[in-house]
Amino acid sequence: MRLLLALIDWILERRRKRIERETIQYSADDPWVLQQIEEFERELKE
């Protein structure tokens, strides 16, 4: 049982780190993100 809990804990930790890395890649300073936001705002105005 303890081994199973340790395994689940390890998997969740790895997943959390991967999500953090992906979040950093798509920071608000990213030109692609800024472009998407601008397009979205234009669509809202129409």
N, CA, C and O atoms as a Tripos MOL2 file, in Angstrom:
@<TRIPOS>MOLECULE
protein
  184   183    46     0     0
PROTEIN
NO_CHARGES

@<TRIPOS>ATOM
      1 N           0.8280   -1.2060    0.0000 N.3       1 MET1
      2 CA          0.0000    0.0000    0.0000 C.3       1 MET1
      3 C           0.8680    1.2640    0.0000 C.2       1 MET1
      4 O           0.6010    2.2220   -0.7250 O.2       1 MET1
      5 N           1.9040    1.2370    0.8250 N.am      2 ARG2
      6 CA          2.8040    2.3930    0.8880 C.3       2 ARG2
      7 C           3.5080    2.6110   -0.4490 C.2       2 ARG2
      8 O           3.7450    3.7460   -0.8640 O.2       2 ARG2
      9 N           3.8360    1.5060   -1.1140 N.am      3 LEU3
     10 CA          4.4930    1.6030   -2.4240 C.3       3 LEU3
     11 C           3.5610    2.2460   -3.4430 C.2       3 LEU3
     12 O           3.9800    3.0810   -4.2450 O.2       3 LEU3
     13 N           2.3000    1.8500   -3.4030 N.am      4 LEU4
     14 CA          1.3110    2.4230   -4.3100 C.3       4 LEU4
     15 C           1.1610    3.9260   -4.0840 C.2       4 LEU4
     16 O           1.1230    4.7050   -5.0370 O.2       4 LEU4
     17 N           1.0770    4.3210   -2.8280 N.am      5 LEU5
     18 CA          0.9520    5.7500   -2.5060 C.3       5 LEU5
     19 C           2.1840    6.5240   -2.9590 C.2       5 LEU5
     20 O           2.0740    7.6460   -3.4540 O.2       5 LEU5
     21 N           3.3550    5.9210   -2.7860 N.am      6 ALA6
     22 CA          4.5930    6.5750   -3.2140 C.3       6 ALA6
     23 C           4.6060    6.7360   -4.7300 C.2       6 ALA6
     24 O           5.0420    7.7640   -5.2470 O.2       6 ALA6
     25 N           4.1290    5.7250   -5.4360 N.am      7 LEU7
     26 CA          4.0850    5.7770   -6.8960 C.3       7 LEU7
     27 C           3.1240    6.8710   -7.3680 C.2       7 LEU7
     28 O           3.4580    7.6530   -8.2580 O.2       7 LEU7
     29 N           1.9440    6.9230   -6.7770 N.am      8 ILE8
     30 CA          0.9550    7.9550   -7.1240 C.3       8 ILE8
     31 C           1.5280    9.3440   -6.8510 C.2       8 ILE8
     32 O           1.3810   10.2560   -7.6650 O.2       8 ILE8
     33 N           2.1720    9.4930   -5.7140 N.am      9 ASP9
     34 CA          2.7870   10.7630   -5.3360 C.3       9 ASP9
     35 C           3.8290   11.1860   -6.3680 C.2       9 ASP9
     36 O           3.8860   12.3490   -6.7650 O.2       9 ASP9
     37 N           4.6560   10.2250   -6.7980 N.am     10 TRP10
     38 CA          5.7220   10.4910   -7.7680 C.3      10 TRP10
     39 C           5.1260   10.9240   -9.1010 C.2      10 TRP10
     40 O           5.6130   11.8670   -9.7250 O.2      10 TRP10
     41 N           4.0670   10.2350   -9.5420 N.am     11 ILE11
     42 CA          3.4220   10.5660  -10.8170 C.3      11 ILE11
     43 C           2.8190   11.9700  -10.7640 C.2      11 ILE11
     44 O           2.9800   12.7560  -11.6980 O.2      11 ILE11
     45 N           2.1260   12.2800   -9.6720 N.am     12 LEU12
     46 CA          1.5120   13.6030   -9.5440 C.3      12 LEU12
     47 C           2.5580   14.7060   -9.5080 C.2      12 LEU12
     48 O           2.3500   15.7810  -10.0700 O.2      12 LEU12
     49 N           3.6680   14.4480   -8.8570 N.am     13 GLU13
     50 CA          4.7590   15.4310   -8.7820 C.3      13 GLU13
     51 C           5.3450   15.6790  -10.1700 C.2      13 GLU13
     52 O           5.5880   16.8260  -10.5460 O.2      13 GLU13
     53 N           5.5700   14.6200  -10.9260 N.am     14 ARG14
     54 CA          6.1100   14.7720  -12.2870 C.3      14 ARG14
     55 C           5.1320   15.5530  -13.1490 C.2      14 ARG14
     56 O           5.5410   16.4110  -13.9320 O.2      14 ARG14
     57 N           3.8370   15.2620  -13.0120 N.am     15 ARG15
     58 CA          2.8130   15.9450  -13.7930 C.3      15 ARG15
     59 C           2.7850   17.4320  -13.4530 C.2      15 ARG15
     60 O           2.6660   18.2770  -14.3390 O.2      15 ARG15
     61 N           2.8950   17.7420  -12.1610 N.am     16 ARG16
     62 CA          2.8770   19.1330  -11.7200 C.3      16 ARG16
     63 C           4.0660   19.8940  -12.3020 C.2      16 ARG16
     64 O           3.9240   21.0340  -12.7430 O.2      16 ARG16
     65 N           5.2390   19.2590  -12.3010 N.am     17 LYS17
     66 CA          6.4310   19.9250  -12.8490 C.3      17 LYS17
     67 C           6.2900   20.1590  -14.3480 C.2      17 LYS17
     68 O           6.7020   21.1980  -14.8650 O.2      17 LYS17
     69 N           5.7010   19.1750  -15.0470 N.am     18 ARG18
     70 CA          5.5140   19.3230  -16.4880 C.3      18 ARG18
     71 C           4.5480   20.4640  -16.7710 C.2      18 ARG18
     72 O           4.7880   21.2610  -17.6780 O.2      18 ARG18
     73 N           3.4760   20.5550  -16.0230 N.am     19 ILE19
     74 CA          2.4950   21.6320  -16.2030 C.3      19 ILE19
     75 C           3.1530   22.9840  -15.9320 C.2      19 ILE19
     76 O           2.8880   23.9560  -16.6400 O.2      19 ILE19
     77 N           4.0060   23.0490  -14.9140 N.am     20 GLU20
     78 CA          4.7150   24.3110  -14.6140 C.3      20 GLU20
     79 C           5.5950   24.7150  -15.7820 C.2      20 GLU20
     80 O           5.6340   25.8910  -16.1470 O.2      20 GLU20
     81 N           6.3060   23.7560  -16.3780 N.am     21 ARG21
     82 CA          7.1660   24.0690  -17.5200 C.3      21 ARG21
     83 C           6.3420   24.5750  -18.6870 C.2      21 ARG21
     84 O           6.7320   25.5390  -19.3460 O.2      21 ARG21
     85 N           5.1940   23.9360  -18.9580 N.am     22 GLU22
     86 CA          4.3520   24.3660  -20.0670 C.3      22 GLU22
     87 C           3.7800   25.7520  -19.8120 C.2      22 GLU22
     88 O           3.6340   26.5480  -20.7400 O.2      22 GLU22
     89 N           3.4580   26.0410  -18.5610 N.am     23 THR23
     90 CA          2.9160   27.3500  -18.2110 C.3      23 THR23
     91 C           3.9670   28.4250  -18.4380 C.2      23 THR23
     92 O           3.6510   29.5160  -18.9130 O.2      23 THR23
     93 N           5.2070   28.1250  -18.1040 N.am     24 ILE24
     94 CA          6.2960   29.0840  -18.2950 C.3      24 ILE24
     95 C           6.4810   29.3570  -19.7900 C.2      24 ILE24
     96 O           6.7280   30.4950  -20.1880 O.2      24 ILE24
     97 N           6.3610   28.3130  -20.6160 N.am     25 GLN25
     98 CA          6.5430   28.4820  -22.0640 C.3      25 GLN25
     99 C           5.5110   29.4480  -22.6430 C.2      25 GLN25
    100 O           5.8130   30.1980  -23.5710 O.2      25 GLN25
    101 N           4.2950   29.4310  -22.0960 N.am     26 TYR26
    102 CA          3.2460   30.2940  -22.6160 C.3      26 TYR26
    103 C           3.0070   31.4590  -21.6700 C.2      26 TYR26
    104 O           1.8840   31.6890  -21.2200 O.2      26 TYR26
    105 N           4.0570   32.1790  -21.3790 N.am     27 SER27
    106 CA          3.9040   33.3450  -20.5100 C.3      27 SER27
    107 C           3.2660   34.4820  -21.3170 C.2      27 SER27
    108 O           3.2260   34.4350  -22.5460 O.2      27 SER27
    109 N           2.7790   35.4810  -20.6250 N.am     28 ALA28
    110 CA          2.0690   36.5890  -21.2800 C.3      28 ALA28
    111 C           2.9950   37.4170  -22.1700 C.2      28 ALA28
    112 O           2.5160   38.1650  -23.0230 O.2      28 ALA28
    113 N           4.3040   37.2970  -21.9870 N.am     29 ASP29
    114 CA          5.2560   38.0550  -22.8120 C.3      29 ASP29
    115 C           5.4550   37.4190  -24.1790 C.2      29 ASP29
    116 O           6.0270   38.0330  -25.0800 O.2      29 ASP29
    117 N           4.9850   36.1950  -24.3280 N.am     30 ASP30
    118 CA          5.1510   35.4570  -25.5700 C.3      30 ASP30
    119 C           4.3840   36.1680  -26.6910 C.2      30 ASP30
    120 O           3.1860   36.4140  -26.5520 O.2      30 ASP30
    121 N           5.0520   36.4990  -27.7920 N.am     31 PRO31
    122 CA          4.3790   37.2060  -28.9000 C.3      31 PRO31
    123 C           3.1660   36.4440  -29.4180 C.2      31 PRO31
    124 O           2.1590   37.0550  -29.7740 O.2      31 PRO31
    125 N           3.2500   35.1140  -29.4650 N.am     32 TRP32
    126 CA          2.1150   34.3140  -29.9370 C.3      32 TRP32
    127 C           0.9090   34.5120  -29.0380 C.2      32 TRP32
    128 O          -0.2140   34.6510  -29.5200 O.2      32 TRP32
    129 N           1.1380   34.5250  -27.7330 N.am     33 VAL33
    130 CA          0.0420   34.7080  -26.7740 C.3      33 VAL33
    131 C          -0.5660   36.0970  -26.9550 C.2      33 VAL33
    132 O          -1.7880   36.2430  -26.9790 O.2      33 VAL33
    133 N           0.2770   37.1060  -27.0810 N.am     34 LEU34
    134 CA         -0.2190   38.4760  -27.2840 C.3      34 LEU34
    135 C          -1.0480   38.5600  -28.5600 C.2      34 LEU34
    136 O          -2.0860   39.2210  -28.5910 O.2      34 LEU34
    137 N          -0.5890   37.8950  -29.6040 N.am     35 GLN35
    138 CA         -1.3130   37.8900  -30.8780 C.3      35 GLN35
    139 C          -2.6830   37.2290  -30.7080 C.2      35 GLN35
    140 O          -3.6780   37.7260  -31.2350 O.2      35 GLN35
    141 N          -2.7410   36.1150  -29.9790 N.am     36 GLN36
    142 CA         -4.0140   35.4340  -29.7520 C.3      36 GLN36
    143 C          -4.9810   36.3230  -28.9730 C.2      36 GLN36
    144 O          -6.1740   36.3680  -29.2710 O.2      36 GLN36
    145 N          -4.4590   37.0240  -27.9800 N.am     37 ILE37
    146 CA         -5.2950   37.9220  -27.1750 C.3      37 ILE37
    147 C          -5.8570   39.0440  -28.0510 C.2      37 ILE37
    148 O          -7.0380   39.3770  -27.9570 O.2      37 ILE37
    149 N          -5.0000   39.6280  -28.9090 N.am     38 GLU38
    150 CA         -5.4470   40.7040  -29.7870 C.3      38 GLU38
    151 C          -6.5250   40.2160  -30.7520 C.2      38 GLU38
    152 O          -7.5120   40.9140  -30.9850 O.2      38 GLU38
    153 N          -6.3400   39.0230  -31.3130 N.am     39 GLU39
    154 CA         -7.3380   38.4670  -32.2250 C.3      39 GLU39
    155 C          -8.6600   38.2560  -31.4960 C.2      39 GLU39
    156 O          -9.7290   38.5540  -32.0290 O.2      39 GLU39
    157 N          -8.5790   37.7460  -30.2900 N.am     40 PHE40
    158 CA         -9.7720   37.4890  -29.4900 C.3      40 PHE40
    159 C         -10.5140   38.7930  -29.1980 C.2      40 PHE40
    160 O         -11.7410   38.8450  -29.2770 O.2      40 PHE40
    161 N          -9.7630   39.8480  -28.8590 N.am     41 GLU41
    162 CA        -10.3730   41.1430  -28.5770 C.3      41 GLU41
    163 C         -11.0390   41.7170  -29.8190 C.2      41 GLU41
    164 O         -12.1140   42.3110  -29.7320 O.2      41 GLU41
    165 N         -10.4030   41.5400  -30.9800 N.am     42 ARG42
    166 CA        -11.0020   42.0130  -32.2360 C.3      42 ARG42
    167 C         -12.3220   41.2970  -32.5200 C.2      42 ARG42
    168 O         -13.3000   41.9150  -32.9410 O.2      42 ARG42
    169 N         -12.3320   39.9720  -32.2780 N.am     43 GLU43
    170 CA        -13.5490   39.2040  -32.5120 C.3      43 GLU43
    171 C         -14.6680   39.6570  -31.5670 C.2      43 GLU43
    172 O         -15.8390   39.6730  -31.9470 O.2      43 GLU43
    173 N         -14.3040   40.0220  -30.3470 N.am     44 LEU44
    174 CA        -15.3150   40.4590  -29.3950 C.3      44 LEU44
    175 C         -15.9530   41.7810  -29.8360 C.2      44 LEU44
    176 O         -17.1510   41.9890  -29.6450 O.2      44 LEU44
    177 N         -15.1490   42.6720  -30.4240 N.am     45 LYS45
    178 CA        -15.6450   43.9850  -30.8400 C.3      45 LYS45
    179 C         -16.5980   43.8960  -32.0140 C.2      45 LYS45
    180 O         -17.4750   44.7470  -32.1620 O.2      45 LYS45
    181 N         -16.4410   42.8790  -32.8540 N.am     46 GLU46
    182 CA        -17.2620   42.7480  -34.0720 C.3      46 GLU46
    183 C         -18.7050   42.4220  -33.7500 C.2      46 GLU46
    184 O         -19.5230   42.2790  -34.6580 O.2      46 GLU46
@<TRIPOS>BOND
     1     1     2 1
     2     2     3 1
     3     3     4 2
     4     3     5 am
     5     5     6 1
     6     6     7 1
     7     7     8 2
     8     7     9 am
     9     9    10 1
    10    10    11 1
    11    11    12 2
    12    11    13 am
    13    13    14 1
    14    14    15 1
    15    15    16 2
    16    15    17 am
    17    17    18 1
    18    18    19 1
    19    19    20 2
    20    19    21 am
    21    21    22 1
    22    22    23 1
    23    23    24 2
    24    23    25 am
    25    25    26 1
    26    26    27 1
    27    27    28 2
    28    27    29 am
    29    29    30 1
    30    30    31 1
    31    31    32 2
    32    31    33 am
    33    33    34 1
    34    34    35 1
    35    35    36 2
    36    35    37 am
    37    37    38 1
    38    38    39 1
    39    39    40 2
    40    39    41 am
    41    41    42 1
    42    42    43 1
    43    43    44 2
    44    43    45 am
    45    45    46 1
    46    46    47 1
    47    47    48 2
    48    47    49 am
    49    49    50 1
    50    50    51 1
    51    51    52 2
    52    51    53 am
    53    53    54 1
    54    54    55 1
    55    55    56 2
    56    55    57 am
    57    57    58 1
    58    58    59 1
    59    59    60 2
    60    59    61 am
    61    61    62 1
    62    62    63 1
    63    63    64 2
    64    63    65 am
    65    65    66 1
    66    66    67 1
    67    67    68 2
    68    67    69 am
    69    69    70 1
    70    70    71 1
    71    71    72 2
    72    71    73 am
    73    73    74 1
    74    74    75 1
    75    75    76 2
    76    75    77 am
    77    77    78 1
    78    78    79 1
    79    79    80 2
    80    79    81 am
    81    81    82 1
    82    82    83 1
    83    83    84 2
    84    83    85 am
    85    85    86 1
    86    86    87 1
    87    87    88 2
    88    87    89 am
    89    89    90 1
    90    90    91 1
    91    91    92 2
    92    91    93 am
    93    93    94 1
    94    94    95 1
    95    95    96 2
    96    95    97 am
    97    97    98 1
    98    98    99 1
    99    99   100 2
   100    99   101 am
   101   101   102 1
   102   102   103 1
   103   103   104 2
   104   103   105 am
   105   105   106 1
   106   106   107 1
   107   107   108 2
   108   107   109 am
   109   109   110 1
   110   110   111 1
   111   111   112 2
   112   111   113 am
   113   113   114 1
   114   114   115 1
   115   115   116 2
   116   115   117 am
   117   117   118 1
   118   118   119 1
   119   119   120 2
   120   119   121 am
   121   121   122 1
   122   122   123 1
   123   123   124 2
   124   123   125 am
   125   125   126 1
   126   126   127 1
   127   127   128 2
   128   127   129 am
   129   129   130 1
   130   130   131 1
   131   131   132 2
   132   131   133 am
   133   133   134 1
   134   134   135 1
   135   135   136 2
   136   135   137 am
   137   137   138 1
   138   138   139 1
   139   139   140 2
   140   139   141 am
   141   141   142 1
   142   142   143 1
   143   143   144 2
   144   143   145 am
   145   145   146 1
   146   146   147 1
   147   147   148 2
   148   147   149 am
   149   149   150 1
   150   150   151 1
   151   151   152 2
   152   151   153 am
   153   153   154 1
   154   154   155 1
   155   155   156 2
   156   155   157 am
   157   157   158 1
   158   158   159 1
   159   159   160 2
   160   159   161 am
   161   161   162 1
   162   162   163 1
   163   163   164 2
   164   163   165 am
   165   165   166 1
   166   166   167 1
   167   167   168 2
   168   167   169 am
   169   169   170 1
   170   170   171 1
   171   171   172 2
   172   171   173 am
   173   173   174 1
   174   174   175 1
   175   175   176 2
   176   175   177 am
   177   177   178 1
   178   178   179 1
   179   179   180 2
   180   179   181 am
   181   181   182 1
   182   182   183 1
   183   183   184 2
@<TRIPOS>SUBSTRUCTURE
     1 MET1         2 RESIDUE 1 A MET
     2 ARG2         6 RESIDUE 1 A ARG
     3 LEU3        10 RESIDUE 1 A LEU
     4 LEU4        14 RESIDUE 1 A LEU
     5 LEU5        18 RESIDUE 1 A LEU
     6 ALA6        22 RESIDUE 1 A ALA
     7 LEU7        26 RESIDUE 1 A LEU
     8 ILE8        30 RESIDUE 1 A ILE
     9 ASP9        34 RESIDUE 1 A ASP
    10 TRP10       38 RESIDUE 1 A TRP
    11 ILE11       42 RESIDUE 1 A ILE
    12 LEU12       46 RESIDUE 1 A LEU
    13 GLU13       50 RESIDUE 1 A GLU
    14 ARG14       54 RESIDUE 1 A ARG
    15 ARG15       58 RESIDUE 1 A ARG
    16 ARG16       62 RESIDUE 1 A ARG
    17 LYS17       66 RESIDUE 1 A LYS
    18 ARG18       70 RESIDUE 1 A ARG
    19 ILE19       74 RESIDUE 1 A ILE
    20 GLU20       78 RESIDUE 1 A GLU
    21 ARG21       82 RESIDUE 1 A ARG
    22 GLU22       86 RESIDUE 1 A GLU
    23 THR23       90 RESIDUE 1 A THR
    24 ILE24       94 RESIDUE 1 A ILE
    25 GLN25       98 RESIDUE 1 A GLN
    26 TYR26      102 RESIDUE 1 A TYR
    27 SER27      106 RESIDUE 1 A SER
    28 ALA28      110 RESIDUE 1 A ALA
    29 ASP29      114 RESIDUE 1 A ASP
    30 ASP30      118 RESIDUE 1 A ASP
    31 PRO31      122 RESIDUE 1 A PRO
    32 TRP32      126 RESIDUE 1 A TRP
    33 VAL33      130 RESIDUE 1 A VAL
    34 LEU34      134 RESIDUE 1 A LEU
    35 GLN35      138 RESIDUE 1 A GLN
    36 GLN36      142 RESIDUE 1 A GLN
    37 ILE37      146 RESIDUE 1 A ILE
    38 GLU38      150 RESIDUE 1 A GLU
    39 GLU39      154 RESIDUE 1 A GLU
    40 PHE40      158 RESIDUE 1 A PHE
    41 GLU41      162 RESIDUE 1 A GLU
    42 ARG42      166 RESIDUE 1 A ARG
    43 GLU43      170 RESIDUE 1 A GLU
    44 LEU44      174 RESIDUE 1 A LEU
    45 LYS45      178 RESIDUE 1 A LYS
    46 GLU46      182 RESIDUE 1 A GLU
